[in-house]
Amino acid sequence: MGSAERDLRTTILEMARRRGPSSSICPSDAARAVGGDGWRDLMDEARECARELARAGEVEITQKGEVVDPDAVWRGPIRIRTR
């Protein structure tokens, strides 16, 4: 695991926990916090970290308010929340 991936994972968990299960974060929130001006370069990695955290049962990924399978093929905006 690289340092950016580790930082994204930690940031996603911290931000999602801070907001609680009734709210959520966008992967871009974590990418901005970790990457600064280069945050767009981290978006794919942030989404993949969200998938891994969802597989581990630490977060849920939602799309249009519905929980999505982290192993499914999905496109478009997602949100991340604690379980």
Sequence and secondary structure as in RCSB ss.txt:
>XXXX:A:sequence
MGSAERDLRTTILEMARRRGPSSSICPSDAARAVGGDGWRDLMDEARECARELARAGEVEITQKGEVVDPDAVWR
GPIRIRTR
>XXXX:A:secstr
  HHHHHHHHHHHHHHHHH TTS B HHHHHHHHHGGGGGGGHHHHHHHHHHHHHTTSEEEEETTEE  TTS   
S  EEEE 
